Amino acid sequence: MKIAIASDHGGFRLKAYIIEYLKKSGIEYKDFGAYDESSCDYPDYAEPVAKAVVAKEYDFGILICGTGIGIGIAANKIPGVRAALCHDTFSAHATREHNDANILTMGERIVGPGLAIDIVDTFLRTKFEGDRHKRRIDKITELEKNIVNNEWGKTK
């Protein structure tokens, strides 16, 4: 398993805890930044992680900012991304099982390090259930294609 991980300044410390967990677990990862707590813009870190996950260079992405909201919004602008904000293990489990989420977002100001590790572990270990959920994911993919092909708003 290969993980793409990044944060802005607001998620820098939590990212460091998660990287330690990935190392101890023998999970391959690449840190896409930020590399210190200097003020920076979360879209600059969401974009390369999102593109790398969609290109299948990495199995999953993990993105962290102060709340997990902004970085997730930015990531979800990349077609093929299903970034999910999770602040509990139930959501992490459900979004993998039902939504086939490929990027986990979290907020350092919301989630402590211990819970964050549990969330990451749950997210990475949970398999997509498929079946009726696949049909729904396929519909999301179709929505993205319509937007990319500039067919937004056209009636069928």
Residue pairs with C-beta under 8 A, 6 or more apart in sequence:
1 27
1 28
1 59
1 60
1 124
2 27
2 28
2 29
2 30
2 57
2 58
2 59
3 22
3 27
3 28
3 29
3 30
3 58
3 59
3 60
3 61
3 62
3 124
4 29
4 30
4 32
4 48
4 49
4 52
4 53
4 57
4 58
4 60
4 61
4 62
5 15
5 18
5 19
5 22
5 29
5 30
5 31
5 32
5 49
5 61
5 62
5 63
5 64
6 15
6 31
6 32
6 33
6 34
6 45
6 46
6 48
6 49
6 61
6 62
6 63
6 64
7 14
7 15
7 33
7 34
7 45
7 63
7 64
7 65
7 71
7 108
8 34
8 40
8 41
8 42
8 44
8 45
8 64
8 65
8 66
8 71
9 34
9 36
9 37
9 38
9 39
9 40
10 42
10 64
10 65
10 66
10 67
10 107
10 108
10 109
11 63
11 64
11 65
11 66
11 68
11 71
11 106
11 107
11 108
12 34
12 36
12 37
12 64
12 108
13 37
13 108
14 64
14 106
14 108
14 111
14 113
14 116
15 31
15 62
15 64
15 108
17 113
17 116
17 117
18 62
18 64
18 116
18 117
18 120
19 29
19 31
21 117
21 120
21 121
22 28
22 29
27 124
30 52
30 58
32 45
32 48
32 49
32 52
33 40
33 44
33 45
34 40
34 45
42 63
42 65
42 70
42 71
42 74
43 70
43 71
43 74
45 63
45 71
46 63
46 71
46 72
46 74
46 75
46 83
47 74
47 75
47 78
49 58
49 61
49 62
49 63
49 75
49 103
50 61
50 74
50 75
50 77
50 78
50 81
50 83
50 103
51 78
52 58
52 61
53 59
53 60
53 61
53 80
53 81
53 102
53 103
54 78
54 79
54 80
54 81
54 102
59 102
60 102
60 103
60 104
60 123
60 124
61 75
61 83
61 102
61 103
61 104
62 103
62 104
62 105
62 106
62 120
63 71
63 72
63 75
63 83
63 103
63 104
63 105
63 106
64 71
64 105
64 106
64 107
64 108
65 71
65 105
65 107
65 108
66 107
66 108
66 109
67 107
67 109
67 110
68 85
68 86
68 87
68 105
68 106
68 107
68 110
68 111
69 85
69 105
69 107
71 105
72 83
72 84
72 85
72 103
72 105
75 81
75 83
75 103
75 105
76 82
76 83
79 144
79 145
79 147
79 148
80 102
80 141
80 144
81 102
81 103
82 95
82 99
82 100
82 101
82 102
82 103
82 137
82 140
83 101
83 102
83 103
83 104
83 105
84 91
84 92
84 95
84 99
84 101
84 103
84 104
84 105
85 91
85 105
85 106
85 107
86 92
86 95
86 104
86 105
86 106
86 119
86 123
87 106
87 107
87 110
87 111
87 115
87 119
88 115
88 119
89 115
89 118
89 119
89 122
91 119
92 104
92 119
92 120
92 122
92 123
92 126
93 122
93 123
93 126
95 101
95 123
96 122
96 123
96 126
96 127
96 128
97 126
97 127
97 128
97 129
97 133
98 129
98 133
99 133
99 136
99 137
100 128
100 133
100 134
100 137
101 123
104 119
104 120
104 123
106 116
106 119
111 119
128 134
145 151
146 152
146 154
